[in-house]
């Protein structure tokens, strides 16, 4: 891949490209989004019909919108969907009417404490309609009649999601999930999509140990649909990470899985601490993004969530202020770097068995000490070999060795590779 600074700029450009599209939990906006992502990584698209039972839920009707506006008596559009997809309440039923402002107000959503911002609001499962606008726009509207038009359809169709799979040496899987259901919100949605996509691109040229499955799906109902359709093979999923809010300037936040001691939890805690980045690790709560679906007790998968400032933790959350200027190439590149570092550890974190466990094997006779000659870290590399041999009892992983020895994981993993090559340990 290109240097991280250039990759950050590319991810930001992808965010800008996706930003104008009107996404929801179903519809052509999701398809258009996935079509663009498919230009970066090949995707397998899935269409699940309306009415399909998925666990305790049912796939809803598909929503599409072509135009929407509020116009004054002179025909001026005072609120215009063409200016921002946030202006329409998500899943609004069609409407074509003229009504006084007093009646219209019942269908208007604003943020009085942030008068210049437009809120993001939806009504997925209760048929209604509405508009979202800045409080200052509403305050400037004179009493009188207004034309109200929402050119939308809510009809039987499909829920769309997509997958990108990188085959590994084993069928055991690591899933990476991001939600594709939000309209023009750069941090809460698009930054996660961009980081996931470029993480997939980074892994594409490798032959990882695990099989990596990237899931691009609408929030909640999309993850539930994926789980329902993969219930019989869910035991293949050994680790997972949900990506969201991946591009703001806040410190990194890792939310642990429901288990709290899953391997992905240990890996992220280790990588974040070893990197000395500002970060925060939080306990699992059953509210947030789709980690709560993957971690539900019937599945109880080892899936955590990585973000920068968590959901609802910044004023711009679910407002028009969450625009491409709010996210930065540097922050997205940093989030991507942590993902790459974490998966590098996860992918190499084996348990080994010492094949010469009675006393210390003679490393010099096998050329292992000679291989260290001239290295500035020769003493550290030698200690890593001794620690790996000591703890290779089939019970301790390389991350256990790292944490107990205080040595860098990469040094421990290289030592394990050398010992494995010399026939002294086996996985």
Secondary structure, 3 states (H helix, E strand, C coil): CCCHHHHHHHHHHHHHHHHCCCCCCCCHHHHHHHHHHCCCCCCEEEEEECCCEECCEECCCEEEEEEEEEECCCCCEEEECCCCHHHECECCCCEEEEEEHHHHHHHEECCCCCCCCCECCECCCCCCCCEECCHHHHHCCCCCEEEEEEEEEEECCEEEEEEEEECCCCCCEEEEEEECCCCCCHHHHHHHHHHHHHHHHHHHCCCCCCEEEEEEECCCHHHHHHHHHCHHHHHHEEEEEEECCCCCCCCEEEECCCCCCCHHHHHHHHHHHHHCCCEEEECCCCCCCCHHHHCCCCCCCCEEEEECCCCCCCCCCCECCCCCCCCCHHHHHHHHHHHHHHHHHHHHCCEEEECCCCCCCCCHHHCCCHHHCCCCCHHHHHHHHHHHHHHCEEEEEHHHHHHHHCCCHHHHHHHHHHHHHCCCEEC
